[in-house]
Every structure is written in structure tokens, then in C-alpha cells.
Amino acid sequence: MSTRDFTTRVLSVVRRIPPGRVATYGDVAAMAGRPRAARAVGNIMKGVGRPDIPAHRVIAAGGRLGGYGGNESMKRALLAAEGVVVRNTRIRLQEYRWSASAKATGKQARSAKAKTRGR
């Protein structure tokens, strides 16, 4: 899979995250077909800057907010407006984590489930 293909897949996954839900960079990487590419997802999100991509719904492992172009307070406000409760700098993943594994097939679904169990 080329870098461009992976970017397209990542953006497609992120577009599907519904309001009021979040996914980790690792979750998105797994759903896009590269379970070990969480850092690459972060880099894609950092440079996306498009209103049709809800990058604020992608968070770091363990429920931490993560970057959002250095504007963590904006990310917190956008998530709060969608009903996601942020305590300190963390989100309760058990409550707000989104998974498309029901729609994913094969290896992608298994990878997404393994990621969920591991956190």
C-alpha cells in the first residue's frame, strides 16, 4: 500500500467517526490497514486542515487528547460541544471510543479488536 493510499484510507476512517465518539491514532491506523502506524496517522492528522475531516475526534493512546496542531484547548472545546467529557487531559475510552470493526472485515477487524483489548 502506498503512502497516498494509506492517507486516503485514514481520511476515510476519520470521516466515519460520529459526533460524540473518538478513536485513537492506533485505532485509525488499524482500521486503515496498518495497525502499527499510529504515528503516521498523527502526522496525517497534523497536516489535514480540512473542515470535512473531524481530526479532533482522533486522540492519543489511553484517552489522552493528543496534539491538534498545538491547540489542545480548541480540541477540548470541539469534543465538549459534541458531548465528550474531558477530565484534565483524558477521555474515558470505555465510554466514548468508536469502533468500525463491525463494518471492517478480515485482518482489519481482528487488528481493531486486538487494539481495543490491549488498552
Backbone as CSV, one residue per row, in Angstrom:
resi,resn,N_x,N_y,N_z,CA_x,CA_y,CA_z,C_x,C_y,C_z
1,MET,0.856,-1.178,0.000,0.000,0.000,0.000,0.900,1.238,0.000
2,SER,0.637,2.144,-0.903,1.438,3.365,-0.994,1.045,4.347,0.107
3,THR,1.894,5.344,0.319,1.617,6.383,1.319,0.326,7.112,0.985
4,ARG,0.141,7.396,-0.293,-1.071,8.100,-0.721,-2.321,7.264,-0.448
5,ASP,-2.250,5.954,-0.730,-3.376,5.059,-0.454,-3.686,5.019,1.036
6,PHE,-2.625,4.945,1.855,-2.825,4.907,3.300,-3.471,6.205,3.783
7,THR,-3.012,7.325,3.286,-3.600,8.616,3.667,-5.079,8.653,3.303
8,THR,-5.411,8.190,2.116,-6.809,8.155,1.687,-7.641,7.284,2.615
9,ARG,-7.109,6.138,2.995,-7.829,5.239,3.908,-8.005,5.873,5.287
10,VAL,-6.948,6.514,5.785,-7.026,7.178,7.088,-8.115,8.241,7.072
11,LEU,-8.122,9.079,6.068,-9.121,10.141,5.984,-10.535,9.567,5.883
12,SER,-10.682,8.464,5.177,-11.979,7.807,5.066,-12.447,7.300,6.430
13,VAL,-11.557,6.690,7.190,-11.902,6.201,8.529,-12.293,7.364,9.428
14,VAL,-11.505,8.419,9.434,-11.755,9.553,10.328,-13.084,10.221,9.989
15,ARG,-13.421,10.318,8.725,-14.711,10.902,8.326,-15.891,10.134,8.913
16,ARG,-15.710,8.827,9.157,-16.807,7.996,9.656,-16.972,8.053,11.175
17,ILE,-16.032,8.653,11.900,-16.171,8.741,13.358,-17.331,9.682,13.653
18,PRO,-18.364,9.186,14.315,-19.546,10.032,14.543,-19.319,11.077,15.633
19,PRO,-20.092,12.146,15.613,-20.007,13.150,16.676,-20.230,12.496,18.039
20,GLY,-19.469,12.936,19.024,-19.599,12.397,20.365,-18.823,11.120,20.605
21,ARG,-18.042,10.688,19.624,-17.224,9.478,19.737,-15.802,9.831,19.360
22,VAL,-14.843,9.003,19.807,-13.438,9.208,19.485,-12.802,7.883,19.098
23,ALA,-11.669,7.971,18.432,-10.839,6.807,18.128,-9.395,7.219,18.361
24,THR,-8.572,6.280,18.765,-7.157,6.599,18.970,-6.432,6.575,17.623
25,TYR,-5.244,7.163,17.611,-4.427,7.116,16.402,-4.182,5.661,16.006
26,GLY,-3.957,4.795,16.997,-3.751,3.371,16.727,-4.989,2.693,16.172
27,ASP,-6.160,3.063,16.701,-7.415,2.514,16.173,-7.561,2.852,14.696
28,VAL,-7.323,4.113,14.376,-7.465,4.577,12.988,-6.462,3.854,12.093
29,ALA,-5.235,3.711,12.567,-4.207,3.010,11.783,-4.647,1.579,11.487
30,ALA,-5.164,0.892,12.507,-5.610,-0.493,12.321,-6.766,-0.564,11.329
31,MET,-7.730,0.345,11.476,-8.881,0.331,10.568,-8.483,0.701,9.140
32,ALA,-7.374,1.429,8.992,-6.895,1.807,7.661,-5.965,0.752,7.071
33,GLY,-5.725,-0.327,7.828,-4.938,-1.432,7.289,-3.495,-1.498,7.704
34,ARG,-3.040,-0.604,8.576,-1.659,-0.624,9.077,-1.671,-0.461,10.596
35,PRO,-1.889,-1.551,11.321,-2.078,-1.459,12.764,-0.911,-0.855,13.541
36,ARG,0.274,-0.845,12.986,1.431,-0.313,13.717,1.801,1.106,13.279
37,ALA,0.903,1.788,12.585,1.223,3.100,12.003,0.528,4.264,12.713
38,ALA,0.395,4.180,14.040,-0.267,5.254,14.791,0.436,6.598,14.607
39,ARG,1.746,6.593,14.613,2.491,7.842,14.445,2.234,8.450,13.067
40,ALA,2.130,7.618,12.054,1.835,8.113,10.704,0.445,8.750,10.669
41,VAL,-0.508,8.161,11.379,-1.847,8.751,11.456,-1.766,10.124,12.113
42,GLY,-0.979,10.235,13.170,-0.787,11.532,13.823,-0.241,12.572,12.868
43,ASN,0.714,12.177,12.063,1.285,13.111,11.087,0.269,13.508,10.024
44,ILE,-0.561,12.575,9.612,-1.606,12.892,8.637,-2.601,13.870,9.253
45,MET,-3.015,13.606,10.486,-3.982,14.481,11.164,-3.401,15.879,11.380
46,LYS,-2.118,15.951,11.670,-1.468,17.244,11.919,-1.552,18.155,10.696
47,GLY,-1.465,17.570,9.523,-1.431,18.383,8.318,-2.724,18.445,7.532
48,VAL,-3.805,17.849,8.047,-5.012,17.725,7.232,-5.718,19.065,7.034
49,GLY,-6.024,19.808,8.063,-6.615,21.144,7.956,-7.823,21.281,7.052
50,ARG,-8.653,20.256,6.969,-9.842,20.306,6.115,-11.094,20.219,6.990
51,PRO,-12.098,21.041,6.712,-13.299,21.035,7.549,-14.133,19.751,7.455
52,ASP,-13.948,18.969,6.390,-14.717,17.729,6.256,-14.074,16.554,6.993
53,ILE,-12.930,16.784,7.626,-12.229,15.741,8.370,-12.268,16.103,9.853
54,PRO,-13.011,15.365,10.677,-13.108,15.683,12.104,-11.882,15.190,12.881
55,ALA,-10.739,15.792,12.608,-9.475,15.373,13.217,-9.506,15.475,14.741
56,HIS,-10.364,16.333,15.283,-10.441,16.478,16.742,-10.967,15.210,17.415
57,ARG,-11.564,14.305,16.665,-12.090,13.061,17.227,-11.045,11.960,17.298
58,VAL,-9.834,12.244,16.857,-8.743,11.274,16.926,-7.848,11.688,18.090
59,ILE,-7.684,10.754,19.034,-6.954,11.063,20.257,-5.794,10.094,20.457
60,ALA,-4.965,10.392,21.433,-3.798,9.560,21.719,-4.195,8.339,22.552
61,ALA,-3.264,7.424,22.676,-3.490,6.197,23.438,-3.845,6.517,24.881
62,GLY,-4.641,5.650,25.460,-5.012,5.812,26.855,-6.004,6.928,27.112
63,GLY,-6.547,7.516,26.052,-7.544,8.560,26.209,-6.999,9.977,26.301
64,ARG,-5.685,10.145,26.134,-5.114,11.500,26.164,-5.550,12.271,24.927
65,LEU,-5.665,13.578,25.067,-6.141,14.398,23.957,-5.213,14.369,22.753
66,GLY,-3.937,14.431,22.955,-3.011,14.475,21.831,-2.882,15.888,21.301
67,GLY,-2.315,16.025,20.143,-1.906,17.310,19.593,-2.970,18.272,19.139
68,TYR,-3.482,18.121,17.965,-4.410,19.033,17.295,-3.705,20.339,16.928
69,GLY,-2.561,20.185,16.311,-1.814,21.341,15.819,-1.395,22.302,16.911
70,GLY,-1.180,21.775,18.125,-0.749,22.620,19.222,-1.871,23.368,19.915
71,ASN,-3.115,23.152,19.496,-4.249,23.865,20.079,-5.145,22.881,20.842
72,GLU,-4.622,22.392,21.958,-5.340,21.405,22.752,-6.651,21.955,23.307
73,SER,-6.674,23.245,23.645,-7.903,23.832,24.186,-9.017,23.852,23.125
74,MET,-8.659,24.047,21.871,-9.649,24.002,20.789,-10.189,22.580,20.633
75,LYS,-9.292,21.590,20.676,-9.712,20.197,20.567,-10.664,19.858,21.710
76,ARG,-10.314,20.278,22.916,-11.155,20.028,24.090,-12.538,20.667,23.892
77,ALA,-12.574,21.897,23.400,-13.843,22.614,23.195,-14.699,21.932,22.125
78,LEU,-14.087,21.499,21.033,-14.833,20.818,19.969,-15.430,19.509,20.468
79,LEU,-14.648,18.757,21.230,-15.154,17.499,21.779,-16.258,17.754,22.802
80,ALA,-16.073,18.747,23.655,-17.088,19.085,24.659,-18.395,19.494,23.983
81,ALA,-18.308,20.221,22.882,-19.508,20.639,22.148,-20.272,19.435,21.603
82,GLU,-19.583,18.315,21.417,-20.215,17.087,20.936,-20.651,16.178,22.088
83,GLY,-20.421,16.624,23.324,-20.841,15.845,24.483,-19.787,14.928,25.061
84,VAL,-18.571,15.003,24.573,-17.484,14.173,25.097,-16.909,14.861,26.331
85,VAL,-16.904,14.155,27.444,-16.382,14.710,28.690,-14.873,14.503,28.733
86,VAL,-14.141,15.600,28.904,-12.684,15.554,29.021,-12.345,15.949,30.453
87,ARG,-11.727,15.039,31.177,-11.294,15.328,32.549,-9.787,15.465,32.530
88,ASN,-9.328,16.642,32.984,-7.915,17.004,32.871,-7.563,16.964,31.390
89,THR,-6.778,16.010,30.977,-6.461,15.897,29.550,-6.812,14.505,29.023
90,ARG,-7.781,13.849,29.668,-8.134,12.476,29.280,-9.626,12.299,29.031
91,ILE,-9.904,11.335,28.185,-11.272,10.947,27.847,-11.429,9.485,28.260
92,ARG,-12.562,9.136,28.820,-12.816,7.742,29.194,-13.109,6.938,27.924
93,LEU,-12.115,6.180,27.487,-12.271,5.414,26.251,-13.402,4.396,26.338
94,GLN,-13.626,3.820,27.522,-14.688,2.826,27.664,-16.043,3.434,27.304
95,GLU,-16.167,4.736,27.492,-17.440,5.404,27.268,-17.582,5.995,25.862
96,TYR,-16.501,6.532,25.318,-16.591,7.315,24.079,-15.890,6.697,22.865
97,ARG,-15.183,5.582,23.040,-14.427,5.003,21.921,-15.364,4.454,20.849
98,TRP,-15.047,4.801,19.609,-15.794,4.325,18.450,-14.985,3.230,17.772
99,SER,-15.683,2.252,17.258,-15.019,1.196,16.509,-15.850,0.855,15.288
100,ALA,-15.199,0.784,14.182,-15.885,0.393,12.948,-15.670,-1.082,12.681
101,SER,-15.213,-1.832,13.687,-14.867,-3.238,13.462,-16.051,-4.061,12.974
102,ALA,-17.260,-3.638,13.303,-18.418,-4.367,12.799,-18.515,-4.258,11.277
103,LYS,-18.008,-3.138,10.746,-18.047,-2.956,9.289,-16.765,-3.444,8.626
104,ALA,-15.689,-3.529,9.419,-14.414,-3.975,8.859,-14.485,-5.486,8.628
105,THR,-13.596,-5.962,7.801,-13.577,-7.388,7.545,-12.165,-7.926,7.698
106,GLY,-12.084,-9.207,7.900,-10.806,-9.896,7.902,-9.791,-9.343,8.878
107,LYS,-8.587,-9.133,8.382,-7.454,-8.719,9.204,-7.712,-7.381,9.893
108,GLN,-8.356,-6.449,9.232,-8.620,-5.140,9.825,-9.487,-5.284,11.069
109,ALA,-10.508,-6.094,11.003,-11.400,-6.282,12.158,-10.644,-6.916,13.307
110,ARG,-9.827,-7.933,13.028,-9.061,-8.584,14.080,-8.077,-7.606,14.708
111,SER,-7.437,-6.779,13.901,-6.484,-5.800,14.418,-7.170,-4.772,15.305
112,ALA,-8.326,-4.299,14.896,-9.052,-3.311,15.690,-9.464,-3.903,17.032
113,LYS,-9.924,-5.157,17.035,-10.315,-5.800,18.288,-9.111,-6.008,19.192
114,ALA,-7.978,-6.411,18.625,-6.770,-6.618,19.430,-6.319,-5.300,20.066
115,LYS,-6.405,-4.216,19.327,-6.038,-2.909,19.859,-6.956,-2.535,21.017
116,THR,-8.246,-2.791,20.867,-9.220,-2.431,21.903,-8.931,-3.230,23.181
117,ARG,-8.646,-4.513,23.058,-8.367,-5.338,24.236,-7.083,-4.929,24.919
118,GLY,-6.124,-4.436,24.154,-4.812,-4.106,24.703,-4.756,-2.788,25.430
119,ARG,-5.829,-2.018,25.459,-5.783,-0.678,26.095,-6.758,-0.558,27.207
